[in-house]
């Protein structure tokens, strides 16, 4: 029996690292996919990236927009434990460095749930095409720290994250006191656009410089 490979680590390993980014991949993707399609476009040579790897290619099996079943709750809890361990390991490897938590698609949903669960908070969150997992009637966690800078993106006809689910996430995060910028892109495929890359790069630059992310990249 062979074990699955562990997280992917990219970037500086010594004092040249100015900040950390834990980036969570989506359903059916790998950390290597995120490296090719997102991180390679950032040009962020002073950022240490840690990309956790979902067992069997998915963090949970249910659709994010479906009501939470007992099985889905258990899978989500396991995924949150996995992500919390990745964040803790990154913090331990680079003590004192600021950390931006980011993700795409299912990875963005998991990153949102991480901050809402009240787990040890990052300095900022970038949820690229994400939403809350479950529906409001599920009594979802609302433990995000007040003042957390959050960027949330989506598309008006995304096949995985409907615009209504993105709007629900915006309302949930704003209601928890997040400092929020949200972009909904017309006609954008299920991918990370150049505008979102510019936003993520700007947030990383701000975090690396010890600033609160301004989230001012042009739409």
Residue, then its C-alpha position, 0 to 999 in steps of 0.5 A: x500500500x502506498x500513501x498519498x503525497x503530502x502538501x506541496x511547499x513552494x518558495x523560500x525556506x529561510x529568512x527571505x520569506x516575508x509572508x506565508x500563504x496556505x492555498x487550498x485546492x478545489x474538488x478534483x484538483x491537486x496542489x500542482x494544479x494550483x501551482x500551475x494555474x494560480x501561483x505561477x501567475x503571481x510572481x511572488x518570490x518572497x512568499x512561502x506557499x503551503x498547499x495541503x492535499x485533499x485525500x482522494x481529490x476532494x475535501x468533502x463529497x457533498x455539494x457546498x450548496x446542499x443542506x448538511x447531512x450527518x455524513x457531510x458534517x463529519x467530512x467537513x469536520x475532518x477537512x477542517x482538522x486537516x486544514x487547521x493542521x496545515x496552518x499550524x505547521x506553516x506557522x511553526x515552520x515560519x514563526x512570526x510571519x503573517x499568513x494569508x489563507x486562500x483557496x479556489x472553488x471547494x478550497x475557497x469554501x473550506x477556507x471560508x468555513x475555517x475562519x467561520x469555525x473560529x479556528x486560529x485566524x490568518x491575517x487575511x482570507x482570499x476566497x476565489x469562487x467560494x461560498x458557505x457550506x450548507x444552507x442558513x437553516x443548518x445553523x452554520x458556525x459564525x465565529x470569524x474574527x471581527x475586522x478580518x480582511x476578506x476578498x470573495x469572488x464569484x461569477x454570475x453563472x458559475x456551474x459550481x458556486x451559484x451567484x445566490x450562494x456567493x451572495x449568502x456568503x457575503x451576507x454571512x461574512x459581513x454579518x460577522x464583522x469581516x472587512x469585505x470586498x466582493x467581486x461577481x464577474x459576468x460571464x467568467x468561466x470557472x477559473x481564476x481570472x487576471x483580476x483575481x490574480x492581481x487582487x491576490x498579489x496585492x493582498x500578499x504584498x500588503x501582508x508581506x509589508x506588514x500592512x492590512x490588505x487594502x484590496x484595491x486592485x481594479x475590477 
